[in-house]
Amino acid sequence: MNPIGPPAPRPCESCPYARGVASGIWAGHEYDKLEPYDNDIAHQPQQVFVCHQTERDSPQVKVCAGWVGCHGADNLLALRVAPLVGQMTAHDVRTARAYVCSVPLFASGHEAAAHGRASIDAPDERARRAIQKITRTRSDLNA
């Protein structure tokens, strides 16, 4: 597995943590992954949350900018553990810790997940366009 890089300068267009992203573009199990990072640090997942635009084994894999911006790097067990288990370099963790998000984010994983699930059964036109774009991007990555 490639080491996970630092977050992009801003969340991607389909980031589930970004307030401006349409509801219902990801599968329900993807939204389920957001809430456990709201837990007290000792009860959080140890896996770094990566950007949905890259595959975990991709050389371009990076930390989800919305995840770091929403939860704050100091509040994430996964970022503390990442250099110890070889998921990230110490330099990239320091970069993530210094990250400041430039777009409005939900205040918690719970809020982001609730927004995302709200239209999952009936996504609007904007969400359908985002789903099509994600599908094309992922098929291009796997080609």
ChimeraX attribute file (.defattr): number of C-alpha atoms within 10 A of each C-alpha:
attribute: neighborCount
match mode: 1-to-1
recipient: residues
	/A:1	10
	/A:2	14
	/A:3	19
	/A:4	27
	/A:5	21
	/A:6	23
	/A:7	26
	/A:8	16
	/A:9	11
	/A:10	17
	/A:11	24
	/A:12	17
	/A:13	13
	/A:14	21
	/A:15	23
	/A:16	31
	/A:17	31
	/A:18	24
	/A:19	18
	/A:20	14
	/A:21	20
	/A:22	25
	/A:23	25
	/A:24	26
	/A:25	28
	/A:26	20
	/A:27	12
	/A:28	14
	/A:29	10
	/A:30	14
	/A:31	21
	/A:32	16
	/A:33	14
	/A:34	20
	/A:35	16
	/A:36	14
	/A:37	23
	/A:38	18
	/A:39	13
	/A:40	11
	/A:41	15
	/A:42	9
	/A:43	11
	/A:44	16
	/A:45	16
	/A:46	17
	/A:47	13
	/A:48	21
	/A:49	21
	/A:50	21
	/A:51	24
	/A:52	19
	/A:53	18
	/A:54	17
	/A:55	15
	/A:56	17
	/A:57	11
	/A:58	13
	/A:59	13
	/A:60	14
	/A:61	21
	/A:62	25
	/A:63	24
	/A:64	27
	/A:65	26
	/A:66	30
	/A:67	28
	/A:68	27
	/A:69	26
	/A:70	22
	/A:71	18
	/A:72	16
	/A:73	21
	/A:74	14
	/A:75	18
	/A:76	24
	/A:77	19
	/A:78	19
	/A:79	25
	/A:80	18
	/A:81	16
	/A:82	20
	/A:83	17
	/A:84	11
	/A:85	10
	/A:86	13
	/A:87	19
	/A:88	22
	/A:89	17
	/A:90	15
	/A:91	12
	/A:92	20
	/A:93	23
	/A:94	13
	/A:95	14
	/A:96	23
	/A:97	20
	/A:98	13
	/A:99	19
	/A:100	17
	/A:101	20
	/A:102	12
	/A:103	12
	/A:104	14
	/A:105	23
	/A:106	20
	/A:107	15
	/A:108	18
	/A:109	25
	/A:110	19
	/A:111	16
	/A:112	24
	/A:113	23
	/A:114	17
	/A:115	20
	/A:116	25
	/A:117	21
	/A:118	13
	/A:119	15
	/A:120	16
	/A:121	12
	/A:122	13
	/A:123	19
	/A:124	14
	/A:125	10
	/A:126	13
	/A:127	20
	/A:128	16
	/A:129	14
	/A:130	19
	/A:131	18
	/A:132	12
	/A:133	13
	/A:134	18
	/A:135	12
	/A:136	12
	/A:137	14
	/A:138	15
	/A:139	10
	/A:140	9
	/A:141	12
	/A:142	8
	/A:143	6
